[in-house]
Amino acid sequence: MPDEKTMKDAMQAYIDRFNQADAAAIADLYADDATVEDPVGSPVKHGKTEIAAFYKMAVATGARLELAAPIRASHGDSAAMAFNVRLNMPEGKAHIQVIDVMTFTEDGKFASMRAFWGKSDMVMTP
């Protein structure tokens, strides 16, 4: 099981690579058979090909991520982070308040990512 530092470092790398708009580098954080459910309740993306395509679309929007609190590790194989997604919508600037929960493989790759946010978590900003 990865240690806390490994999990926290991987999650910070996720934020950094997203903000660099590097979809391939984000996908490299995932295990080959990983899953992404973003948001929870939407169809699950399976494997690196689907995950890479998802992030290619996501970074193309120009969205940027900023932590809302420190990244949290666990006594197990999971970690979580609360962050805001800043983006431009046709209606104007907005942010989405998100909590991502990742599980990890033994070698510190993401085995799964689940993004918790709902319609009420998208806020228009002046």
N, C-alpha and C positions, 0 to 999 in steps of 0.2 A: 504494500500500500504506500502511495506517495506521502511524504511528510507535508506539514503545513506550508512550509516555505515553497516547496515545489508547486503546490496547488495555487497558492497566492500569486507566485511569479507567473504561472501560466495564465491566470485570469487577467493579470495586469498586461501581459503580452497580447491578450485578446483585445483589450481596450486600445492599446497602442497600435496594433496592426489594423484594427478597424479605422482608427483615425488617420492612418497612412493610406487608407483605401486600397489595402493589399489583400484582396480576397484569397489568393493562393496561399499567402502566409497564414491567414486565419485558418484555412482548411488544414494546413500542416499541423495545427495544434490538436487535431482530432485523430482518433484511431481510425483505421480503415473501415471498420464496421460500425462506426458511431452513429448516433441519431441526434437530430435537432427538431424540437417542437417549439416553434416561435410564431405566434403565441400558443400557450397551452390550449388545447382544444382544436387547433388547426392540424392539417395533415402533417404527419411526421416525415422528415427528410431522412433517408437511409443511405449511409455510405458516403465516402468522400466526394464522389461525382455530384450527387444531389446537394450535398452541403456546400461545395465550392460554387455551384450555380446559384444557390440561395445567397451566399455572401457577395458574389459578383453583382447581383441585382441590388442588394442592400447598400453596398458602398457606392454604387452608381448614383444613388439618390443624393449624395453629398451629405448625408447624415453624419453627425459627430456624437461621440459618447463622452460623458463625464461622470465620474463616480459621485454618488450622493452620500456615501458613507464608506468606511474602510471595508475592504474585502474580508470576508469571514471564512475561515477554514472549519474543519470539524475533527472529531476523533475518529472518523471513518474515511471513506473514499470520496467525500463530497465537499464542495465549497459553494458559497453564494456571494453575490454582490448586488447592491442596489445602485442604479445609475439612471441618468437621464439621457435620452436620445434627443438631440437637437436637430431639427430638420425644417425645411421650407416646404409648406403645403401650398396648394393652389389658393387656399383661403388666407395664407399668411404664415408667419413663423409659429412653430409649435414645439412642444417637447412631450415625450412619452416617458412616464415614470415606470421603470422596469426593475424586476428582480430576476436575475438569471441564477439558476442552480445547475452546477455541473457535477457529474460524477467522473471519476478518473480511473484509468487503467493502472496496472502495477508500474508501468514505465512513465507515468505522469501525463499521458495524453487524455483528452476529453473522450469519455465513453458515451456521454450523453449531455445534452444541454436542453433545459426547459426554461422558457421565458414567460414569466408571469406578469401580465398586464391586460387590462380590459379597456373598453371604450372610454370609461370615465377617467382613465389614467392618461389620456391624451389631452393636453392643455394648450390652448392657443395663448401666445404671449404677445404683448404689445410691441 
